[in-house]
């Protein structure tokens, strides 16, 4: 009996040690796999997106190049296989945009652009699309534009619930003239697709500028909050609370609370 008990203990210990060893190897391999996946996935996804964009541009631009000036023509003449040089269409597109930009700087180019715009403005539907597109592109690409230059925090869709958005400019026109507050345009993107969202007109006193960059804010939105940028402010600023606790209709922003107390005192 004693010998049987000793044998069972030895068998149990052997299985236990073997199980722990196998479990440790599997866990370690799984950790290595996840580490490799986290390293390769961003690079692979970026390369894949760049390749898709490159092939899309090439498929649209390369057929427009005359055969005498298309390097793929000479490659097909000497190569035994059917292969196109990647990036030819993208290079041609960049060169064309540079030439068009240079022509618009001279008098002849500006005259041709004005004549083209005058022709477009005579088309009922096309002129609306062209005008809106031109205004958006000029606003975004303008060197001194403040579009998408600042990430802000504000209460949305209710008190005590917060969202981050991007300031796209100072509110002007009828919207600003209807209110006594200084209003700013804030774009509230959706997750995980930040290209869609909502345009909000918010009083400047109700938004809190954040220290994170626009790129960090976009990463946070796309990841659904999984990728959170670190707080780069000083230790003293990190310990300062600018937002109060959510308690019914009690203002959470200190500026708003002070304004209500002043109005009540008056």
C-alpha positions as CSV (number, residue, x, y, z in Angstrom):
1,X,0.0,0.0,0.0
2,X,2.8,2.4,0.9
3,X,4.6,1.7,-2.3
4,X,1.4,2.3,-4.3
5,X,0.9,5.7,-2.5
6,X,4.5,6.7,-3.2
7,X,4.1,5.8,-6.9
8,X,0.9,7.8,-7.2
9,X,2.6,10.9,-5.6
10,X,5.6,10.5,-8.0
11,X,3.2,10.2,-11.0
12,X,1.2,13.2,-9.8
13,X,4.3,15.3,-9.4
14,X,5.7,14.2,-12.7
15,X,2.5,15.2,-14.5
16,X,2.3,18.4,-12.6
17,X,5.8,19.4,-13.4
18,X,5.3,18.4,-17.1
19,X,2.1,20.3,-17.2
20,X,3.6,23.5,-15.8
21,X,6.5,23.2,-18.2
22,X,4.3,22.7,-21.2
23,X,2.1,25.6,-20.1
24,X,5.1,27.8,-19.6
25,X,6.4,27.1,-23.1
26,X,3.0,27.7,-24.7
27,X,2.6,31.0,-22.8
28,X,6.1,32.1,-23.8
29,X,5.5,31.2,-27.4
30,X,2.2,33.0,-27.4
31,X,3.9,36.1,-25.9
32,X,6.5,36.0,-28.6
33,X,3.8,35.7,-31.3
34,X,1.8,38.6,-30.0
35,X,5.0,40.7,-29.7
36,X,5.9,39.9,-33.3
37,X,2.3,40.6,-34.4
38,X,2.3,44.0,-32.7
39,X,5.6,44.8,-34.4
40,X,4.8,43.6,-37.9
41,X,1.1,44.6,-38.1
42,X,1.5,48.4,-38.2
43,X,4.3,48.2,-40.7
44,X,2.5,45.6,-42.8
45,X,-0.8,47.6,-42.8
46,X,1.0,50.8,-43.7
47,X,2.9,49.1,-46.6
48,X,-0.4,47.5,-47.8
49,X,-2.3,50.8,-47.8
50,X,0.6,52.5,-49.6
51,X,0.6,49.7,-52.2
52,X,-3.1,49.9,-52.7
53,X,-2.9,53.7,-53.2
54,X,0.0,53.3,-55.6
55,X,-1.8,50.7,-57.7
56,X,-4.9,52.8,-57.8
57,X,-3.1,55.9,-59.0
58,X,-1.1,53.9,-61.5
59,X,-4.2,52.3,-62.9
60,X,-5.7,55.7,-63.5
61,X,-2.7,57.7,-64.7
62,X,-0.4,55.3,-66.5
63,X,-2.9,54.6,-69.4
64,X,-3.0,58.3,-70.1
65,X,0.8,58.4,-70.8
66,X,1.7,58.2,-74.5
67,X,3.4,55.0,-75.4
68,X,6.5,56.8,-76.6
69,X,7.0,58.4,-73.1
70,X,5.8,55.4,-71.1
71,X,8.8,53.5,-69.6
72,X,6.7,50.4,-69.3
73,X,6.6,50.2,-73.1
74,X,10.4,49.8,-73.3
75,X,10.3,47.3,-70.4
76,X,7.8,45.1,-72.1
77,X,9.9,45.1,-75.3
78,X,13.0,43.6,-73.5
79,X,11.5,41.7,-70.6
80,X,10.1,38.3,-71.2
81,X,7.4,38.8,-68.6
82,X,4.5,41.2,-68.3
83,X,5.4,43.6,-65.5
84,X,4.8,47.3,-65.0
85,X,7.1,49.6,-63.1
86,X,5.2,50.6,-59.9
87,X,4.9,54.3,-59.1
88,X,5.1,55.6,-62.7
89,X,1.6,57.0,-62.5
90,X,2.2,58.6,-59.1
91,X,5.4,60.3,-60.3
92,X,3.6,61.6,-63.4
93,X,0.8,62.9,-61.2
94,X,3.2,64.7,-58.9
95,X,5.0,66.3,-61.8
96,X,1.7,67.4,-63.4
97,X,0.6,69.0,-60.1
98,X,3.9,70.8,-59.8
99,X,3.6,72.1,-63.4
100,X,0.0,73.2,-62.8
101,X,1.0,75.0,-59.6
102,X,3.8,76.8,-61.4
103,X,1.5,77.9,-64.2
104,X,-1.0,79.3,-61.8
105,X,1.7,81.6,-60.4
106,X,2.3,83.4,-63.7
107,X,-0.1,85.7,-65.5
108,X,-1.0,83.2,-68.3
109,X,-1.8,80.5,-65.7
110,X,-4.0,82.8,-63.6
111,X,-5.9,83.9,-66.7
112,X,-6.5,80.3,-67.7
113,X,-7.7,79.4,-64.2
114,X,-10.1,82.4,-64.1
115,X,-11.5,81.5,-67.5
116,X,-12.0,77.9,-66.4
117,X,-13.7,79.0,-63.2
118,X,-15.9,81.4,-65.1
119,X,-17.0,78.5,-67.3
120,X,-17.7,76.2,-64.3
121,X,-19.7,78.9,-62.5
122,X,-22.1,78.9,-65.4
123,X,-23.1,75.3,-64.8
124,X,-25.9,75.1,-62.2
125,X,-25.0,71.9,-60.3
126,X,-21.3,71.8,-61.0
127,X,-20.6,75.3,-59.7
128,X,-22.1,74.4,-56.3
129,X,-19.9,71.3,-55.9
130,X,-16.8,73.1,-57.3
131,X,-17.3,76.1,-55.0
132,X,-17.7,74.1,-51.8
133,X,-14.8,71.8,-52.7
134,X,-12.5,74.7,-53.5
135,X,-13.3,76.5,-50.2
136,X,-12.7,73.3,-48.2
137,X,-9.4,72.6,-49.9
138,X,-8.2,76.2,-49.6
139,X,-9.1,76.2,-45.9
140,X,-7.4,73.0,-45.1
141,X,-4.2,73.6,-47.2
142,X,-3.8,77.3,-46.4
143,X,-0.4,77.7,-44.7
144,X,-1.8,80.0,-42.0
145,X,-5.0,78.1,-41.4
146,X,-6.0,77.0,-37.9
147,X,-8.0,74.1,-39.2
148,X,-7.4,70.9,-37.2
149,X,-4.6,72.6,-35.3
150,X,-6.1,72.1,-31.8
151,X,-7.7,69.2,-29.9
152,X,-10.3,70.3,-27.4
153,X,-12.4,68.6,-24.7
154,X,-16.1,69.5,-24.3
155,X,-19.3,68.1,-22.8
156,X,-21.3,66.0,-25.2
157,X,-24.0,64.8,-25.6
158,X,-25.0,65.6,-22.0
159,X,-23.6,67.2,-18.8
160,X,-20.9,64.9,-17.3
161,X,-20.2,63.1,-20.6
162,X,-17.1,64.3,-22.4
163,X,-15.9,64.1,-26.0
164,X,-12.8,65.3,-27.9
165,X,-13.0,67.2,-31.1
166,X,-10.9,69.5,-33.4
167,X,-11.3,73.2,-33.7
168,X,-11.7,74.1,-37.4
169,X,-12.0,77.8,-37.1
170,X,-13.7,80.8,-35.6
171,X,-17.5,80.9,-36.2
172,X,-18.6,83.7,-38.4
173,X,-21.7,84.9,-40.2
174,X,-25.2,84.5,-39.0
175,X,-24.4,81.8,-36.4
176,X,-22.0,84.1,-34.5
177,X,-24.2,87.1,-34.9
178,X,-27.2,85.4,-33.2
179,X,-25.3,84.8,-29.9
180,X,-23.4,87.0,-27.4
181,X,-20.9,84.2,-26.8
182,X,-17.7,83.8,-28.7
183,X,-18.4,80.7,-30.7
184,X,-15.9,78.3,-32.4
185,X,-16.4,75.6,-35.0
186,X,-15.6,72.2,-33.6
187,X,-15.6,69.0,-35.6
188,X,-16.7,65.9,-33.6
189,X,-15.4,62.8,-35.5
190,X,-16.9,59.3,-35.1
191,X,-15.1,56.1,-34.1
192,X,-13.4,54.3,-35.8
193,X,-13.9,56.4,-39.0
194,X,-12.8,59.9,-38.2
195,X,-13.7,61.2,-41.7
196,X,-17.4,61.3,-40.7
197,X,-18.8,63.2,-37.8
198,X,-20.7,66.3,-36.7
199,X,-20.1,70.0,-36.9
200,X,-20.8,71.8,-33.5
201,X,-20.8,75.5,-32.7
202,X,-19.6,75.8,-29.1
203,X,-18.9,78.8,-26.9
204,X,-15.2,79.1,-26.4
205,X,-15.6,79.2,-22.6
206,X,-17.1,75.7,-22.7
207,X,-14.2,74.0,-24.5
208,X,-10.9,73.0,-22.8
209,X,-7.8,72.9,-25.0
210,X,-5.7,69.7,-24.7
211,X,-2.0,69.4,-25.0
212,X,-2.1,66.3,-27.3
213,X,-1.4,66.8,-30.9
214,X,-3.9,66.3,-33.7
215,X,-2.2,63.1,-34.7
216,X,-2.4,61.8,-31.2
217,X,-6.1,62.8,-31.0
218,X,-6.9,61.0,-34.3
219,X,-5.1,57.8,-33.1
220,X,-7.1,57.9,-29.9
221,X,-10.4,58.2,-31.8
222,X,-9.5,55.5,-34.3
223,X,-8.5,53.0,-31.6
224,X,-11.6,53.7,-29.6
225,X,-9.5,54.9,-26.6
226,X,-7.2,51.9,-26.6
227,X,-4.2,54.2,-27.7
228,X,-4.2,57.0,-25.1
229,X,-1.4,59.6,-25.4
230,X,0.5,60.5,-22.3
231,X,-0.1,63.7,-20.4
232,X,2.8,65.9,-21.4
233,X,1.9,68.8,-19.1
234,X,4.0,69.7,-16.0
235,X,3.3,67.9,-12.7
236,X,1.7,71.0,-11.3
237,X,-0.7,71.3,-14.2
238,X,-1.6,67.6,-14.0
239,X,-2.6,68.1,-10.4
240,X,-4.8,71.1,-11.2
241,X,-8.5,70.1,-11.7
242,X,-10.3,72.3,-14.2
243,X,-13.4,70.2,-14.3
244,X,-15.7,69.6,-11.4
245,X,-17.7,66.5,-10.7
246,X,-20.9,65.9,-12.6
247,X,-23.8,66.7,-10.3
248,X,-27.1,67.3,-12.0
249,X,-27.2,70.8,-13.5
250,X,-24.2,72.0,-11.5
251,X,-21.6,73.5,-13.9
252,X,-18.6,71.3,-14.3
253,X,-16.3,73.9,-15.9
254,X,-15.0,76.4,-13.4
255,X,-15.4,79.3,-15.8
256,X,-19.1,78.5,-16.3
257,X,-19.6,78.1,-12.5
258,X,-18.0,81.5,-11.8
259,X,-20.2,83.2,-14.5
260,X,-23.4,81.7,-12.9
261,X,-22.3,82.8,-9.4
262,X,-21.7,86.3,-10.7
263,X,-25.0,86.5,-12.5
264,X,-26.8,85.3,-9.4
265,X,-25.1,87.9,-7.3
266,X,-26.1,90.7,-9.7
